[in-house]
Amino acid sequence: MLASIGANSIDDLFAEIDPALKTADFGSLDDAVDEMTMLAEMGERARLDDAGPCFTGAGCYDHHIPAAVWDIASRGEFMTAYTPYQAEASQGTLQVIYEYQSMVTALTAMEVSNASVYDGASALAESVLMALRAQRGKSSRVAVAGACHPHYIHTAANITRNQGVRLLTSGHGVDGRAALDGLKVLAEAEESAGGLAAVVVQQPNFFGLLEPVDEITDWAAANGILVVAVVNPTSLALLKPPGEWGTNGADIACGDGQPLGIPMASGGPSFGFICTRERHVRQLPGRLVGRTVDRHGKPGFTLTLQAREQHIRRGKARSNICTNQGLLMTAATIYMALMGAAGLERTASRCHAQTRQLVAALNSIPGVRERFDGAFFHERVIDVGRRADAVADALAEAGVVGGLPLGRYYPELADCLLVCATEKRTARDIEVFRDALARVLEQ
């Protein structure tokens, strides 16, 4: 083979890999264990997931999933379906993707959706790169308005850093929300370097608060800056969708689809969604399915766009994402179809109501208070008056997954927990959390 392709050795096939990345030393890896030991270990870890009522969200939420969702998604037609290269043999898979795209665009009020990407964080990274391609000729600077999920920002920075992209954070105000004046100052500071190409806005933001998205979107449009919206799909059953923000809406919307019928599963896997305006459709990563007709006039489905140039263009490809999270996207499609618009709205309303009940219960504990005022969806920052990481550990010992300590991301919020309630949290769950926190704080 080497002689046929003109290579002198196996090493020549991998010559473009940096030598510093190559190693034959795997001493840092643990020795292999037998299957029985591995299964026992995995079973023990799985039992840790059953740690009592979960009041932690921050991007992964404990929603009810109707049994029919995974009963259907686990059927062989879906579970083992392969990439739909041949439309004539893949109509079922293609139709599911098409239905998914239609539902997500309806949910976000956007015009085009791709067939999903890996997760919400990589969806943001790809959305940033989309925005920069659409703004070709402008700078590679992107502002992050207010409190966007730290994991999303770190992931986006890692994925885009070798392409010269700079993510600039405008920070949040004392009210926990993005300040338009801060964005304006940041934009002015970057004028000499070509200005801002895009601004990222999360709604609700990482603290669960509602951002002034209409003001930010209109300001961005007036200054030739594209808006990338990061959204929670469940919240869109109640909140204004990104396609309707401001006068003309956001340019790109992305997020994590985990709330749509995907188990928490110790943190993954999940899938990310990306939607955009039709004018930016050729910047979408992944693949897009369209509905057409065959030569007999019967409706059918086919791949109409896919960013697979990496097969021939390699480093010049738009994205290295050339697939979609097919099984998880299928489950989300089934979930949305079963729930319908009314079901999604009931779920979102229930989440908000339960979170209000949770906040009221926790506020009744002496020394506990809400850190930020303002409207929220189903997450809230609670100040417990002492190191929140130690409090969270003590709550876990008491059988409650009691929120995310924020000090690891925001040192000034070291005494704060980000708590969340979904439709699964009952009045009894909230009472258990309240009593457990009261006991911990008395110690």
N, C-alpha and C positions, 0 to 999 in steps of 0.2 A: 504494500500500500504506500509506504513512504517513497519508494522509487517512482510509483505512478504519479504521485502528487508533487514530486520534486522536493521533498523534505529529507534532510540528512539524518534526523533523529526524532524520537518522540518529543524531546524537549523543544524542538523547533515549532511544534504545533502549539505550544504554550508560551512562545517567546514574548508575546505582548503583555503577559502578566508580570507585574513588578517583582523582581527577585525577592524583595523584602517580604512579600506575601506568601512565598513558597516555604514549606517546611516538611520535613519527614519526621519531626519530633512531636509525638502526641502524648508525651509523658504527663501533661497536665490533665488528661482525661482519666476518669476513674476506670478501673478494671471492669470488664463486663460481668454481669450477674446472670444467673440462670433464670428461666422464664417464671418459675414458681415464686422466686424471691421478688422479681420485678412486679408480678401481679399483686402480691401481698403489699408491697410498697405503694403501688398506685391505688389499691383499695383503701389503705390507711389515709392517703392524701385526699381521696374522694370523700371520705367520711368527715373530713375537716370542713367541707363545704356546708354541711348540715350544722351550722353553728348558731342557729337561732334566727330570729327575725332580722332581716337585713335593712339597715337604714343608710347604706352607702350607695351613692350613684356615681357622680363624676365621670360619666361617659359609658357606664355599663349598669343596666337597670334590671331589677328583679320584677318583671312583669308576668302576668298570667299568660300562658300560651295554651290555647285550646288544643285538646288532644288530637283533633283531626289534622292539625297543621303537620305534625311530624309523622302521623300515620300515613298521610298522603305523600309527603316529601320523601319518605323512606321506601316507597314502592320502587321496584327495579327500573321502571321507565325513567324515573328521575334520578335515583341514587347512582345508577351506573351509566347514565347518558354521557356520551363523549362530546368533544368540541364539534359544533355543527358545521364542519367544512362543506359537507355535501347536503345542500338544502333538501334535495329530494328524499333523503333518508333521515332528516332531522326536523321535520315539521313540528313535532310536539315540543321539542326543546326550544326551537325558534319562537313558537307562539308564546310559550311561557315568558321568555325574555321580552317579547314585544308587549305582553300584558303588564309585566313588571315596569317597563319603561313608561307605559301609558299611565299607570297608577302613580308613579313617583313624580312625573311631570304635573299631574293633576294636584298632587299633594303640595308641591312646591310652587305651583303657578308659573313654571318655566316652560320652555318650548321643546327641549330635547334632553333626553337622558341617555347615558351609556348603560351597558349591561352590568355594571357594578365594578368595583376594584377591591383591593385587599381589605381595607378598613378605613375608618374615618380619618385617621392621621395621614395615611398615604393619599387619601382623597384630597385633603387640603394641600399637600405638597404638589400633586398633579394639577390642582386648580390654580395654584400660584404660577406654575410653569405655563399653563394654558393662558393665563392673563398676560404674562410677559410675551408670549408668542403673538397674542392678539395686539399687543402694544409695541410691536416690532419697531425699533428705532428710538424708543424711549429708554429711560434708565432701567436698571434691574433692581430697583429699590421698591420694597413692598412694606406698607405700614400695617401693624397689627393694632387695632383699636381696642383699648380696654383689656379686660381679663378674658383671654382666649385660653382654652385648655393647654396647660404647659406641655403635656405629652405631644399634643398636636404640633405645637410650635417647635419643639425639639426635633420631632420627626421630620417636619417640613424643612428645617434648617439643615439636617443631616443629608436629606435627599437632594437638596438644591445647592448645597454649598460649593460643589465643584463646577457649577455652572455660573458662578459669579453673582448669585442672588444674595441680596441682603434683606433680612427681615428686621424691621425697626419697630420697636414697641413704643406706643404713645403713652402707655401706662393707664391706670384707672384713677379716678378722683376719690375723695374721701367717702363718697357715697357708693363706691364699688363699681361705678359705671364709667364708660368711655366718655371723655369730654371732647366736644367738637373743637373747642379752643386749643386743646393740646394737639389735636390732629393738624390744625392749621399751622401751629408753630413748627411742628415736625415737617410739614410740607414746605414751609418757607425755608427751613434750614437745609433742605435737600435741593433747593432750586438750582444752586450752582453746579450740582452733580447730575442735573437732568430731571429733577423732580421725582414724584412718586408715580409708579406705573399702576399700582393697585392698592386697595385697602381691604384688610380682612376684618370682618365683624362677626362675632358669635352671638347668636340669639336663641335661647337665653344664654347669658355669658357663663363663665366657669363658676361664678358665685351663685348662679341661679337667677340673677337679676335680668330685667328686660332693658335692653339698650335703646337709645334714641335712634333707631335705624333709619327712620324717615329723614331726619336731619342729615345724618351722615351720608346717606345715599344721594340726596339731592346736592349736597356740597361736592361730593366726589364727581358726580356727573357734570356739574358746572365747571370743574377744573380738569376734565379729561382723564379722570382716574377711574379705573374699573373697580367694581365692588364684588368681593368674594364673600358670600354668606356661608357661615358654618351653623347648621341648624339641627335640632333634635326633631326627628320626624313625628314623634308622638305629640309634641307641642304644637305642630302645625294644624292639628285638628281644632285648636282654639285660637292660636295667634295668627297674625297676618303673615301669609307666606312670602318668601323673599322675592318672588316675581312681582309682588305688589308693593314693595317698599318704596317710599318716596313717590316721585312722579312717574318714573319709568321702570322701577324695579332694579334688583341686583342683576349683575351680569353673569355670575356663576354661583351656583349653590351646591354645597357638599355637606357631608356628615356621615355618621355611622348608622347603619341600618339595624344594629343589635336590638333596639326596642321593638322591632317588627317581627316578633316570633322567634328570636334566636336566644337560646339559653345563655345564662351568664358563664357557665362552664369554666369556672376558675379564671376567667378573663379572655376567653377566645375559643375558637376563631369567630370572626364576625365578617361583615362586608361593608364596604364604603360605597356611597352613591355620589354621583356627580351629575348635575343638570346645568344647562346653559341656554343661551339664546341661539336661535338658528344661525345668526351671523357668525357665531364662533364654533359651529359644529365641526369644522375640519381641524379644530385644535383639540378635540376630545381624545383622551387616551382610551385604550381598550377597544370595544367593539360596539356596534349599533345595529339593531335588527329593524328592518322595515317590512311593511305589508305591501304586497303587490298582487298581480294576477298572473296565472300561467297562460299558455297559448290557447287554452280553452275558455279563458275568461273566469276561471275559478280562483278564489282568493288563496294566497299562499304567503309564506314568510321567507325572508332570506337575509343574509348579512349584507348590509348596504355600505358600511364603513367600518374599517378596523385599522388601528394604528400599528400594523405589523411590519412597517418598513424596516424594523430592526433586523429582519431576516436578511436584508440585502444592504441596508444603510448602516447598520450597527450603531456606532456612536452618534450618528446624525439622526437617529430615529426620534420621533416626538416623545416617546415614552418606552420604558422597558416593561410596562404592563401590557401584556398582549392577551390577557385572558379575563375571566370574570369569576366571581365566587358563585359558581352555578348552583350548587345545592342550597346554600344559604339564601341566595337570591330567590330560589324557587320557594323555600319556606316562607320568606317574606311576602311573596306574591299570594300564596295561599292564605296567609294570615290576613292581609289586607282585603282579600276577596271575602273571607269569612266575616270579618269585622264590619266591613262597609264603612261609609262615612259616618253614620250614626254611631256605630260601635266604637270607632276611633275617638269620636267626640266624647262619648260617655267615659271611656277610659281616661282620656286627658283630664276631663272635669273631675273625675274621682281622684286622680293623682293630686291635683291642686287642692281639693278639699281635704284630703288626708294629710297633706303637708301643712296646711293651715292648722289642723287639729294637733299635729305633732309639735309645731312651733309654740302653740298656746300651752301645751302640756309642759314642754321643757322650760318655757319662760316662767312657769310657776315655781321653779326651783330657785331658792335664794342664791344669788351670785351668778345666775345664768341670764344672758341677754342676747338679743339679735345684734349682730355687728353692723349690718347695713339696713337702712330703711328702703322703701320703694317696692314696686311691683315685682313679683316673682312667679315662676311656674311651679316646679315641684322640688326645688332644692333651696336651702337656706343656710347661711353662715351663722353659727351659734358660738358665742364667746362663753367658755366655761370657767374662766378666771384662773386657770393654771395650765401647765403644759398639756396640750391636747393629745399628743402622742401617748403620754402615760395614761391619760384618761381612756383613750381608745383601747389600749391594751387591757386595762382593768375591766372595761365593758365586755371585751371578748372573753375574758375569764368568767364573766357573769352570764355568758351565753347570748350576748347581743352584739351584732355587727353595727357598731354605733357611730358611723360617719367617718369621713376622711380628715385626718389632721392636716392642716394647711401650712404648718410651719416649714415643711420640707420644700415648699414652693414659694411661700411668702413669709420671710422671717418675722415681719411685723404682725403676722396672724398666727403666731406660735400657740396662742391660747384658744384657737378657734377650730371648730369642727364643721365640715360641710356635710349637712344631713339631708336625707331625701326620703320621701314616702311615695310609693307607687300605689296602684289600686289594690295590691295584695295585702297591704298593711291594714290590719284591723284595729279597732279601738283597744282590744286586749293587747295587741303587739305594742301599741303606743304607750299603754299603761306600764307594760313590762320595761320598756326603754326608760320611761320617766323615773320609775322606782329604782332601776339599776343605776342610773346616772346620779340620782339623789344620794344613794348609798356610797357610791365612789367618791363623791365630793365631800361627804361627811368625814371621810377617813383622813 
